[in-house]
């Protein structure tokens, strides 16, 4: 749709002086997700892969478990001043027999691109339990292979190259092959997009995959990984204390500060081989 980046004027200041020029920025727009015509949430995201985003969001909220749980997803309503569709409203028709979540998972206010959990209707809803048991997962990955994943992720960040303003999430095999990569202004949206891709490809649970994120590992990202059955989560930056607690509780391997040939393994160290 040509809406991933936008140009804005900027005053560039350097030791050699100042000049005005256009700058390329990552686009951030609201996406309203509706279930059977009723508004469920609004998230700030980078347009693109919206269908994946919706599937991943519904999966990690525990609303759907299988691609067949969704009958159809379609853009609706939402027009700009010229009457053109903004492509910022998606309506999901759940398949017959899939229960409506009611208020479960419904946001009380706008979900920003920085945090997907902060709008939870109640703290109890943060503790969504996964259907998958990770403690028995026998996946192993070498430290060298794990170290190769962030550079592979970075090379695939085409929009980041143009803007410097996007997070990325990538799914890898245990031998380092990249399965899917998505970028977004919201780190939780980037993860939802790759998990939505996996769901539509019928790869859930991702019991043989590694999820790598370009920033920090928050509680919500760890929760999304467990909801998709992912045994290993690697982050270029730091994890939060709650992310570590959740990983240990669910039997997931959590790796932080994954940079160069070094890393910190906070839980599940038995899966990381020298």
N, C-alpha and C positions, 0 to 999 in steps of 0.2 A: 504493500500500500504506500510505500515511500514515506512513511511517517516515523521511522526509527530515529532519524536525526533531523535537526533543524539548524538554521543559520541565524545568528544574532550578532549585532555589532558589539565590539569590545574595544576598550582602550588598553593597548599593550604597553606596559612600562618595563623598560630594561635599563641596565647601566649606560647603554648607548643612546638613550632617549625614549620618546614615546611615539606611538603611531596608532591610528585607528584602522581596524580591519574586521572582516566578518569572522566569526568563530563557529565551529561545528559543535553542537550540543546534543546530548542524548534526550530524546523526547520523553516526557512524563505526562501521561493522561490518565484520567479515571476510567476504570472498567467496572460497570455494575453487573453483578451476576444475579440472575433471577432463577428461581425454581418454580416451574409451572406458573409463570407470570407474576410471582411474588418476589419482591426484592430480598435477597439473602445478604449481600455484602457489597461494598465498594472498595476496590483496591487501586492504589496508584501504581501504574505499571508502564513499561515501554511497550507500545503496540507491536504485535507480531506474535505468532504462536499462541494466540488467545485460546484456541480450542484446547491445546495442550495444557495451558494454564488452568482452565476450568476443570478439566479432568483431574489434574494433579491436586488442585485445591479440594475438590469433592472427595477424592481418595484419602487425602491426609486428614480431612475432617471426619472421616468415618461414615460419610453419607453414602458413598458408593464403594464397591469392592471389585467390580468387574466392568469391562467396557460395555457389556450387554445391559448393565444397569441404566445406561443412558440411551434413550430412544432417539433424541435429536438435540443438537445445539445450534441455535441460529441467532444471527444479529437481528436486532429489532429496535424500533423507536430511535430516539437520539438523533436530532438533525442540527446542523449549524445554521448560521444566519442566512446562508444561501439555500437552505432546504436540503442540503446533501447529508447523507447518512454519516454520522461521526464514527460508526463502528466501535462505540464505547458502551454498548449494552448487549449482553448475551443472555438469552433465555434458554434454560435447560429443561427439557421434558424428560422426566425419569420414566423408565419402563414400568409397565403395569406390574404391580406387586412390590415395587420398591417404596418403602414408607417415606412419607414426607418427614423431614427432621423437625418440623415445628420450629421452636425457638432454639433448638440445639445447633450450635455453630453460628447462630445469627449474631452479627456485629452490632453493637450499640452505637458505634460512631465510625467515621471514616478510617479505614486502614491505610496507613501511610506506606510509602515505599521503603521506609527504614525499619518498620516493625510490623509483623503480621499478627503478633499475639496481643499487642497492647489494646486492641479493640474487642477482646473476648467479652461475651456477655457475663461470664462469671469465671472466677479462678478455677472452679471445679472442672470446667470444660478444657482447661489446659492439659489435664491429665488423661487425655484420650489414650486408651490402651490398644496396642497393636494386636492383630490376630496372629502374628507370626512370632515364633520363638527363635531368638538369635543365639542363645547360649549354646545350642547344639550344632550350630552351623560350623562346618569344618573348612571353610574357605581359608586359604593362606596366600599371602602376597609377600614378595621379597622387599626389603627396604629399598633396594636399588630401583625396582619397578615402581614402587610408590613414589620415590623421588622424581621419577621421570614424568609423572602425571601433571603436576602444575605447569611445567614448561609446555607440554602438549596442549593443556587447557588455554594457556596464554596465547599460543600461536593461533588458536581458533577463534580468538576474540576480535573479530573484524570490526565490530562497532566500537569496541573499546579503543582500538587503534585510531579511530577517527575522532573520538570524543574524550577518552580518558575518564568516562563517568559511568561505567556499568559494572555490575557484578556478573559473575559467571558460575555455572554449575555444570559439571560433566560426569557422565557415567562411564566407567571403564571396566574392562574385564580384568581378571587377576593377573594376566600377562601384559597389561598396559595398553591394550587396544581401546581406542575411544569409541564408545557406542553412540553417544548423543551429547550435544553441548547446547546450552541456551544462555542468553544474556538478558539482563533486565536491570532497571534502576533499583529494584527491590531484590535483595538476596533471597528472600522467601519465595518471591515470584519465579526467580531463575530456577530454584529447586522444584517448585510446582510444575514448571514447564517441562523439565526433563522427566519428572515422575509421571506426568500426564502422557508424555510420549511413550514411556514404558508401558503404561496401562493400555493405551490404544494398540500397542504392539503385542499385547498379551504376555508381557514379560514379568508381571507381578505374581509372586514375590521375586524381588531382585536378589535372590539368595547367592548368586554367583557374581555380584557386581560390587564395585567400589564407587562411592560418591565423593567427588572432590569439589570444594567450593573455594572461590578466589579470595574470600575475606575471612571473617571470624566464624566460629561455630557456636551459634546461639542455641538455647534450649529448643526453640521452635524447629531449627534445622535438624537437630538430633531427633526430635519427635517425628518429623516428616520422614526421616530415614528409617526409623523403626516401623512406621506405618506402612512403608513399602517393602519391609523385610530385608533391608540392606545391612550386611554385617560389618562393613568398614566405612567410616566417614573420615575423610581427611580435609583439613583446613589449612590454608596458607598462613592464617593468623591465629589468634588465641581462641580457645574455647571459653565459655562461661562456666561458672561453678555448677549451675543447674544442668548444663549440657553434659558435664562429666558425671554428675550423679545419675542422670537418666541413662547414659551409656552403660555405666556399671550395673545399674539395676536391670537393664534389658539384655545384657550380655553382648553389647555392641563394642567393636573396636573403634576408639576415637583417637585421632592423631591431630595434633596442632603444630603450628610453626613449621609446616612442611615446606622447607626452603632449602634449595641446593641439596646437599647430601645429609642434612641434619633434620631432626624432627623430635617432637615430644609425644610419647605414647601414654595417654592418660587412662586407658582401659583396654582390656582385650589384647594384651601384648602377645598372647600365644599365637595370634594370627600373623604377626609380622616376623618374617624370617630374615636372617642375616644374608 
